[in-house]
């Protein structure tokens, strides 16, 4: 299974996750992948209340700005591939946003494509002079091809187990 997402204009990798509460209620959330967050997932108190997530306790946590806070820990399930996976949810304030941490993506391989759909001219273009007609035509074809296949930055392969090898899987020779 592959989990797709986008890279935003703010250069954040975002994936959509389905979170389940104990009574079957669920919510789709957009979570920023945060490699500095070692937990599973953070959610707003409003989403936690909406899903009826049970409180497990609280945990002292160090935030990105270095401050130490106590956050409530809740139990939930996240749809991961074709199965539900138990996770611990930290209740984050509104400013914290929804974060997917390393415990959620541990043992899975991820590929993030942060390319823009716009090609930029090289900074030293004025020193290149005029390219021969054939090279300019080739360059334009490459740009057109790039734009055709690259409409928006995407994230691919997050649900691929870490030991998965595409070359072996496709029966190709290395």
JOLIN-V158530 format. One record per backbone hydrogen bond with DSSP energy under -0.5 kcal/mol. CO is the residue of the C=O (numbers start at 0). NH is the residue of the N-H. E is the energy in kcal/mol with one decimal. If there is no record, write none. Layout:
# JOLIN-V158530
CO/NH/E, CO/NH/E
This chain:
# JOLIN-V158530
1/3/-0.6, 2/157/-0.8, 3/15/-0.8, 4/154/-1.1, 5/7/-0.6, 5/13/-3.2, 7/10/-2.0, 11/7/-2.6, 11/13/-0.6, 12/32/-3.1, 13/5/-2.1, 14/16/-0.5, 14/30/-3.2, 16/18/-0.6, 16/28/-3.1, 17/78/-2.5, 18/26/-2.1, 19/76/-1.8, 20/23/-1.3, 24/20/-3.2, 26/18/-2.8, 26/28/-0.5, 28/16/-3.0, 28/30/-0.6, 30/14/-2.6, 31/33/-0.5, 31/99/-2.8, 32/34/-0.5, 33/36/-1.4, 35/37/-0.6, 36/101/-2.9, 38/102/-1.4, 38/103/-0.8, 39/100/-2.7, 40/89/-2.5, 42/91/-2.6, 43/47/-2.2, 44/48/-2.3, 45/49/-2.5, 46/50/-2.2, 47/51/-0.8, 47/52/-2.1, 48/51/-0.5, 53/74/-1.9, 56/72/-3.1, 58/70/-2.7, 60/62/-0.6, 60/68/-2.8, 62/65/-2.2, 66/62/-3.0, 68/60/-3.5, 68/70/-0.5, 70/58/-2.5, 71/90/-2.4, 72/55/-3.5, 72/56/-1.2, 73/88/-3.1, 75/86/-2.5, 76/19/-3.5, 77/79/-0.6, 77/84/-2.5, 78/80/-0.5, 79/81/-0.6, 79/82/-1.2, 82/79/-3.1, 84/77/-2.6, 86/75/-2.1, 87/40/-1.2, 88/73/-3.1, 89/42/-2.1, 89/91/-0.8, 91/44/-0.6, 92/95/-1.1, 92/96/-0.8, 93/96/-0.6, 96/98/-0.6, 97/31/-2.5, 98/41/-2.0, 98/100/-0.6, 99/33/-2.7, 100/103/-1.0, 100/104/-1.2, 101/105/-1.1, 104/107/-1.4, 106/161/-2.0, 108/159/-0.8, 110/112/-0.5, 110/155/-2.3, 111/113/-0.7, 116/118/-0.5, 121/124/-1.5, 123/126/-1.4, 123/127/-0.5, 124/127/-1.6, 124/128/-0.7, 131/135/-2.2, 132/136/-2.3, 133/137/-2.3, 134/138/-2.6, 135/139/-2.4, 136/140/-2.2, 137/141/-2.2, 138/142/-2.2, 139/143/-2.6, 140/144/-2.7, 141/145/-2.7, 142/146/-2.6, 143/147/-2.0, 144/148/-1.9, 145/149/-1.7, 148/150/-0.5, 152/6/-0.7, 153/112/-2.1, 154/4/-0.7, 155/110/-1.7, 156/159/-1.5, 158/160/-0.6, 159/108/-3.3, 160/163/-2.1, 163/165/-0.6, 164/168/-2.7, 165/169/-2.3, 166/171/-2.6, 167/170/-1.5
